[in-house]
Amino acid sequence: MHLYLAIVFGLIVDDSIHIINAYSLSRNRGLSIADSVSHCQNYTYKAVIKTSIVIIFTLFPLLFSEFKSISQLSIITILAAIIALIFDIIYLPKMLIKYIK
């Protein structure tokens, strides 16, 4: 079970790091907070969405595995990828605007 959690946690953190890094680079270039978030939405979100979709679709066939541990891994990972994507697209920009200046 610990291995599953490490994989899922890695996927979640990876997308968030990409968005935070793009925001930070935009701010270092002198863009305003709103422009930095907009830049992330225009460029970084596309990559995050595409990688999440690839993860979801590649794990989808494993849902039907006869091995319980494999099907559980796919369920956990797919749900985590969806939740992380929602967080990264909806809540992370609001948190960046509110807490990181």
C-alpha positions as CSV (number, residue, x, y, z in Angstrom):
1,M,0.0,0.0,0.0
2,H,2.9,2.4,0.7
3,L,4.2,2.0,-2.8
4,Y,0.7,3.0,-4.2
5,L,0.7,6.1,-2.0
6,A,4.2,7.1,-3.1
7,I,3.3,6.8,-6.8
8,V,0.0,8.8,-6.4
9,F,1.7,11.5,-4.3
10,G,4.5,11.8,-6.9
11,L,1.9,12.4,-9.6
12,I,0.0,15.0,-7.6
13,V,3.1,16.9,-6.6
14,D,4.7,16.9,-10.1
15,D,1.8,18.8,-11.7
16,S,1.7,21.3,-8.9
17,I,5.4,22.0,-9.1
18,H,5.2,22.7,-12.8
19,I,2.4,25.3,-12.2
20,I,4.2,26.9,-9.3
21,N,7.5,27.0,-11.2
22,A,5.8,28.7,-14.2
23,Y,4.2,31.2,-11.9
24,S,7.5,31.9,-10.2
25,L,9.3,32.4,-13.5
26,S,6.6,34.7,-14.7
27,R,6.8,36.8,-11.6
28,N,10.7,36.9,-11.9
29,R,10.2,38.3,-15.4
30,G,8.3,41.2,-14.0
31,L,4.7,40.1,-14.8
32,S,2.0,41.0,-12.4
33,I,0.3,38.4,-10.2
34,A,-2.8,38.3,-12.5
35,D,-0.6,38.1,-15.7
36,S,1.5,35.3,-14.1
37,V,-1.6,33.2,-13.3
38,S,-2.9,33.9,-16.8
39,H,0.4,32.8,-18.3
40,C,0.2,29.6,-16.4
41,Q,-3.4,29.0,-17.6
42,N,-2.4,29.6,-21.2
43,Y,0.7,27.4,-21.3
44,T,1.3,25.2,-18.3
45,Y,-2.3,24.0,-17.8
46,K,-2.3,22.5,-21.3
47,A,0.7,20.3,-20.4
48,V,-0.8,19.4,-17.0
49,I,-4.1,18.4,-18.5
50,K,-2.5,16.4,-21.2
51,T,-0.3,14.4,-18.8
52,S,-3.3,13.8,-16.5
53,I,-5.4,12.5,-19.4
54,V,-2.5,10.2,-20.6
55,I,-2.2,8.8,-17.0
56,I,-5.9,8.2,-16.8
57,F,-6.3,6.6,-20.2
58,T,-3.2,4.3,-19.8
59,L,-4.4,3.1,-16.4
60,F,-8.0,2.6,-17.5
61,P,-7.5,-1.0,-18.9
62,L,-5.9,-2.0,-15.6
63,L,-9.3,-1.4,-13.9
64,F,-10.4,-4.7,-15.4
65,S,-7.4,-6.7,-14.1
66,E,-8.1,-9.9,-12.3
67,F,-5.4,-9.1,-9.8
68,K,-7.0,-7.1,-7.1
69,S,-3.8,-5.1,-6.2
70,I,-3.5,-4.0,-9.9
71,S,-7.1,-2.9,-10.2
72,Q,-6.9,-1.1,-6.8
73,L,-3.7,0.7,-7.9
74,S,-5.4,1.9,-11.1
75,I,-8.5,3.1,-9.2
76,I,-6.4,5.0,-6.6
77,T,-4.2,6.5,-9.2
78,I,-7.0,7.6,-11.6
79,L,-9.0,9.2,-8.7
80,A,-5.9,10.9,-7.4
81,A,-5.1,12.2,-10.9
82,I,-8.6,13.6,-11.3
83,I,-8.6,15.2,-7.8
84,A,-5.1,16.7,-8.4
85,L,-6.1,18.1,-11.8
86,I,-9.2,19.8,-10.2
87,F,-7.0,21.2,-7.4
88,D,-4.3,22.4,-9.8
89,I,-6.7,24.1,-12.1
90,I,-9.2,25.6,-9.6
91,Y,-7.6,26.0,-6.2
92,L,-3.9,26.4,-6.8
93,P,-4.2,29.6,-8.8
94,K,-6.4,31.1,-6.0
95,M,-3.8,30.1,-3.5
96,L,-1.0,31.6,-5.5
97,I,-2.8,34.9,-5.8
98,K,-3.7,35.0,-2.1
99,Y,-0.5,33.7,-0.4
100,I,2.4,34.1,-2.8
101,K,3.3,37.7,-3.8
